[in-house]
Amino acid sequence: MGFSFKNKGDFGNLEKFLKKVSSGDIFRVLDGLGERGVSALRSATPKESGATAAAWDYHVDISGDTTSITWTNSHTPNGFPIAIMLQYGHGTGRGGYVEGQDYINPAMRPIFDNIADEVWKVVTSS
């Protein structure tokens, strides 16, 4: 039993795509998207002093076959992450509870959609 394989045309588009991916073009857009996320989080963070809103940052990690954007908030007086407290709520010193306000998810939803769109554009424009 045998089989044969015939190809008509070339692999130019595939080669172009692979060169673009290997050159890191697809990852360069992630820095801009990370900045957009920081901006959205800063705008959406409830502000009393502004310290938590100003403390947002991001980093892009490319390791092996995994790429991620991580947004962080460094405002942690006494080791307590204020951004998380605002998001999920917290107990008070007198036995009460302050309900959280979901501000992170609504702020980031359009950013996540934008990430999908921008990465797809890079992939398909090769």
N, C-alpha and C positions, 0 to 999 in steps of 0.2 A: 504494500500500500504506500503510495507516495502523495505528496502534495506540492503545490508550487505557490509562490507568492510573486505578484507583479505589482510594481509601483509605477504610477504615471505622475509625472510632476516632480517637485523637489520638496525638501523639508525646510525651505528658507524661512517660512513663518515660524516654525517650531524653533529653529536655531536662533532666530531673532528674539523670540520670547525667552528662551533659556539664557541667552546672553544678558538680556535686560534684568532678569531675576538674579542671575549670578553677580551682576554689577552692583546690586543693592538698590536700584531705582525704586523698587516696590516698597522698600523700607524707609526711604527718605520722606515719603508723604506722612509717615507716622509721627514725625516730630511736629509737623504743623497741626496734626490732629490732636496730639498731646497738649499742645498749647491751647487749642480751641476748648478742650476739656477743662483745663485749668481756668480759662476765662469763664466758662459756663458755671463751674463750681463756685468761683469767687462771686459771681453775680447772684447766685441762688442762695448762698449761705446766709442764714439769719445774722444780722449784724447788731451787736451791742457795742463792742469795742472795735470790731473790725479785725481783730487779731486772728481769728479762725479763718475768715475769708482770705486774708493775706497769706496764710500759711500753706495754701495748696501748691503742689508741684507734681511733676510726672517724671517717669523715666521709661525708656524703651529698652527692652532686654531681648537680644537676639542670641540664642544659644542652641546649637544643634539645629533641629528641625522645628523649633518653637520660637515664636516671636510674640511678645506681649507688651502692652502699654499698662503701666501701673500708675494710678493717681494716689498721691499721699498727702496727708495733712500733718504738719509738724507741731501744731499748737497743742501741746500736751502738758499743761501745768500740773505739777505733782504726779506726773505719769499718767494722767487721765486724758484720753483723746476726746477733746471737746466736740469735734465734728461728729463722732459716733454718738455722743450724748445728745446732741441736737437731733440727729436722725432717729434714734431709737428711744429716747427718753431716759430719765434717771430718777433715782430716789433723792429726796432732800434730807438734810441733816435732822429734820424734825419729824421724820416718819412719813412725809408726804411723797407724792410722785408727780413729776412733770412729764406729760406725754410728749413723745417725740414728734417731729414734723418731717415728713418725707420730702426732702428737698433735693437729695442726691439723684434719685432715679429719674424724676422729671427733667432735671437739668442735663443728665447724661444720655437720655433716650435719643435725642436728635444727633448727638455726637456719635453714638454707636451706629446709627443709621448712616451717618456721613462716612464713618470708617469703612463700612461695607461698600458704599458707593465709590469712594476714592480708590480703595484697593482694587475693586473690580475694574475701574477705568485704567489703572496702571497695567493690570493683567491683560485686558483686551486691547490696549493700544500698542502692544508690542508688534 
